[in-house]
Amino acid sequence: MSDEKLLRALRSKVDVLDEKLIELLAERMNLIKEIAHVKSRLKLGVKDVQREAEIMSRVERISKEKGLDWSFTQDIFMRIIKKGRDIEHEIRKNLLRVAYLGPRGTFTEEATRKFFNDIDAELIPITTISGVISMVENGHADMGVLPIENSVEGSVTTTLDLLVRSNVKICGEIILPVEHSLLGKEKIDFNEITAVYSHPQALAQCRNFLAKNLPQARLYETSSTAEAVRLVALNDAHDVAAIGSAMAAELYGLLVLARGIQDEQTNETRFAVIGTKDMPPTGEDKTSIAIFLLQDRPGALCEVLEEFKERNINLTRIESRPSKKILGDYIFFIDLEGHIEQPEVRESIEKIGMKAGFVKILGSFPKARRQNNCWKNASGRS
């Protein structure tokens, strides 16, 4: 065979291989699209550092076995991995974006996962309550999830104060049993533990357990239970522990040393799901309102409550918060059964508006524990 014919034959083989390479790349990108949807349902982030490191390690080994220049192969696969990330980001643009009070591993994340369990959603951890509200207000997130009330500690006052001043609405709620666990890097006797890290509320809710089982341990406060778990995971010492959730233990690679260590076994937290749209009635709804009374006089609040009594509307919660303007001025937060579109509810609130300085409807939404998907309307997506 002449060199000309040999060249054509070799080039023909290269063309076949090129076609196969393109087919394999297309197949890989299709798999990436499937993976993106599965990861979104599992509420996982786009970038997986461990997985990418595993791919590059395997590719490096195979590349060297085949006698290829590693820097050449590395460049190709770094581009492939980056393209995969770009595809995932593009897919997630069309997903429901839910901001929640983070970091990863908080009870708020657990509540968010349970509420949006059957929905393809991108979960976005935000470190502050105000940050979650801003994400929703500015359109960077479709929905948000915030703690609003605990059965032991009472209301989350920061959430209440910010809801009054924001433009978001409560679109739903979920009640989550709070089970605190003692977490550590390895199995260890309680009397060997020298320090325990956690959020101040968690430390307070486990006061009896700590006094009885770890009287020698120093207690350190952190910004969240998840942050406590992260700090212990990064700590070189093995005689430190954290109080957090079992989910956080799995996330950060810690062991559960003891479960259910909270003093009150009926400890529950109610979380508010926020959005920017009004919710339609379901027949089993609640309405949250905030009221500021113009005059501080005997019977002023009683006159307001009388409007609900006259229309046989049941109140499920009432509490006051300082207005933060004048000492002695208070805003009253009221939860009532019913939806703002019900005539008796709307009429009572209109009547109250004539007597009060201001009335703000924080939202009408389905009661917790009711399986209802109408909250999807709040995101503006179908």
N, C-alpha and C positions, 0 to 999 in steps of 0.2 A: 504494500500500500504506500502510495506517495505521501510525502509530508503534508501536501495540501489536503488530501482525503482524510488523513489522520487528524489534522487540525479540525476539520469540519465535524468529524465523528466525536472528538473530545468535547467540542463546543456544544454539540447536540446533547451530550450527557449532562453538561453543565446546565443547559437550558431546562432539562427534565428535573434536575435537582433544585434549580431556582423555583420552578413551579411547585415542587413538593414543599420547599421552605415556605413559600407564600401560603400554600394550603394549610400547613401546620401553624403558621402565625395566625391565620384567620380562625382556625379551630381553637387556638389558645385564647384569642380575644373573645370568642363566643363563650368559652368556659369562664373567663373573667366576668362577663356580664351576668352569668348564672350565679357565680360566687358573690357578686355585688348584691344581688337580691337576697341571697341567703344570709349574708352578713348583716344586711339592714334589718332582716326579721329577727336576727339574734342580737340586734342593737350593738354591733361591733363597729369600731372605727375603721376608716379607710386604710390607714397605714398600719401594718402589722410588722413591727421591727424584727421580731423573732422569726417570723415566717420568711421575710426577705433575706435575713442572714442565713437561714437554712438553705434557701435556693442558691444563693451565691456560693456557699461552701460546697454544695453538691456539684454545681457547675464548674467550680475551680478544679475539683478533684477529677471530674470526667475530662475536662479540657486538657489537663496535664497528662492524663492517661492516653489521650489521643494525639499528644504531641503538638497541641495548639498553643500559640502564644497567649498566656493568660490575660495580659492587658487588652488584647484584641477582643477576646471572648467576654471579658468583664465589661468592656464598653458597650457591646451589643446587648448584653442582658440587663445592664443598668437602664438602657433606653427602653427595653421591653417592659421592665417592671414599672418605669415611670409612665409609660403609655397605659399600662393596666390601671395605675392609680388615676390617671386622667379620665379613663372610661368610667371608673367607679364614681368619681366626683360628678361627672356629667349625668349619670343615672340618678344620683342622689339629689340633683337639683329638682327633680320631680317628686321626691318623697316628702312626706309630712315631716317638718322640722320641729322638734320638741326640745325646748330649753328647760333644764331642771337645775335645782340647787345642788351643785357638786361639792367636792370633786367626785370622781368615780368611786363607787362603793358605799355611798351614803344611803340612808333609808329612803331618801327622796328618789334616788335612782331606782331602788327596788319598787317603790310605788309607781313610778313612771312606766317601768317595764310591765307591771301587772295591768295598768290601765290601758296601755297601748299594745297589749300582748299579741293581738291578731292583726296588727297593722304594720305595713312596711313603713318604718319611720326612722329618721336620723335623730339620735339623742345627743344633745349638746350640753355638756356640763358647764355651769356658770358658777363662779365662786361666791356671788352675793345675791341676795333677794332682789335688790334694786336692779342688778344686772339682768336677771331673768325677765323682770317686767320690761326693761328697756329693749331687750331682744324682741319681745312680742310687739311692743308699741311701735318700734321702728321697722317691723316687717322682716327682721333677720331670722325670726322663728315664727311658725304658725301658731304654736301653742306653748304653754309653759306649765310647770308643776312646782308648787311651793307648799311647805308645811304651814298650816294655819291654826291648828289646835292639837294639844296633847291632853290625854285624859288625866295625867298626873301633874304636869307642869302648867296646864292652862293654855291660853292663847299665845300664838307667836306674834307678839305685838308689832314687830317690824313689818310683817306681812300686812297686818291690818292697817297700819299707818300709811303704807305705800299704796295700798289698794284705793284708799280714799283720794289720794292725790294723782292717781294715774288714770289713763283712758282705757285700761283693759277691763274685761268682764270675767266673772267667774262662770265657767261653762260646764263644770262638773266637779265631782269630788270622789275621793277614794279613801277608805279607812283601812289602815294597815296595822296589824298587831306588831308591836315593837318588842322583839326578843333580843336582848343584849347577850353577847357571848364574851368570855375571856379568851383572848387569842395570844398565841406565842409562837416562837420559832421552832420549838421542840417540846416534847413532853417533859414537864418539870413539876416538882412538888411545889405547892403553893407557898410553903415557907421559904423557898429559895428565890422567889420573885422579889426584886428590890424596887421596882418602879412600875407604875401603871399609867398609861396615857389614854386620854379620851376627852371628848367634849364635856364641858361643865355639867350639862343636863344629864348626860349618861352617867357621869361619876355620882351625881346626886341621886339618880334613880337606882343605883346599885350600892348605895351607902351601907346597908346592912350586910350585904355579902362581903364587901371589902373589909368592913370592921371585924367580921367574924373569921374570915379566911386569910386575909392578907393585911393584918394590922401593922406589919413591919414595912410594907411597901410605901414609897413616896408617890403621891398623886400629882400628875402633870396635866394641865389643861391644854387642849388643842382646839383649832378652829372648827373641827368636825370629827366625827368618829372615824371617817375614812382617812383623814389626815393622820390620826393616831395610828391606825393600822399601817399606813405607808411608812411612818417614822420608825415603827418597830421593825418592819421588814428591812429597812435600810440600816438599822442599828447593828453594829458588830457584836454587841453583847447578847447573851442568850438568857439572861435573867430578868429581862424586861417583858412586859405584856401590854396589850391594848384591850379596850372594851369597844366592841363594834359588832357588825353583823356577820353571819356566816358567809354571806355573799362577798363581803369585803375580804374575809380570810382567804377565800378561794381566789379572788382577784389578785391579791398580793402575796400568795404563797405561804400563808401562816396556818397553823394548826388550831383547831378549836379545843381549848383546854376545859371549858365548862360552858354549857348552854343555859339559857333562861335565868341569868343571874340577877335580873331586875327585881327590886323589892316587891313591886306590884305586878302580879302575873297577868292582870287585865290591862296592862299598859297598851294604849292605842294612840296612833297619831292620825289626824284627819288632814288630808292634802287637798288643796284647791287646784283645779285645772283651769288655767286662764287662756283667754283668746280675745278677739276684738269684735266678735259678732254675737248678736242675741241668739239665745237658744229657743227652739219651739217647745211648746208644752208637751209633756208625755203622760200626764195624769197622775204622776207621782213625783212632784217637784218641790223644790225649796226656793225661797227668794231671800237674798241677803241685802240688807239696806244699812246705810249709815245716816244718823240724824244728829243735827246740831240744834239745840234749843236756844231761841233768842233770849229768853228771860229765865234767870235762875230764881224760881219762886216755888213755894209749896204747891204740889199738885200738877206742875207743868208736865212732867213725864207721865203721870197718871192719866192726864187728858189724852196724850198720844196713844198710850196703851189701850185706852177705852175704845178707840176706833177699831182696833182688832177684835176686842171683846164683842162689840156690837154686831160684827159680821161673822162671829164664830170662827175666827182664824187662830189657829194654834201657834204659839211662839215656842221655838225649840232652843233658843239661846238669846241672852241679852247681857251685854256688859258695856262698861264705859272706858274711854281712853281720854287722856288730856288732849285738848285741841292743839297744844303747843303754841298757842298765841297769847292767851291771857290766863293767868293763874286762876283756877276755879272753873274754867270753861271746859266742858267735856263733850266728846262725840260718843253717841250711843250706837253700838253695833247690835243689830237684831236679825236673827234668822227666823223665818216663818214658813209654815207649810202652805204650798200653793205657788202658782205661777203669776207673773205680772200681767199676763193676758187674761187671767180670770177676772171677771167684773168686780167681785168683792175685794180682791187683792188690790187691783188698780184704784178702786174707789177709796179704799182705806188709806193708801199712800198719798193720793191726791188731797184728801182731807188733812192728813198730817202735814203735808207741804204748806198748808195755809196757817198752821200753828207753829211750825218750826222755822228756824233760820235757813236751814237747807236740808234737803233729803237727797241722798244719792243712792240709786239702785246699783248695787255691786254686781248683781246678776241673778237670773232665774235659771235653774239647772236641775237635771235629774238627781234624785236622792242617791246617796251612796248605796252600794250593794245591788242596785238595779242594773240588770244587763240591758244596756241601751246604747245604740250606736248613733243616736241623733247628734251627739257632740261633734261628729265629723263636720256638720254644717258650720261650726264655729271656726274651722280652719279655712273655709272658703273652697274646700276641695271635695270632690265627689268620690 
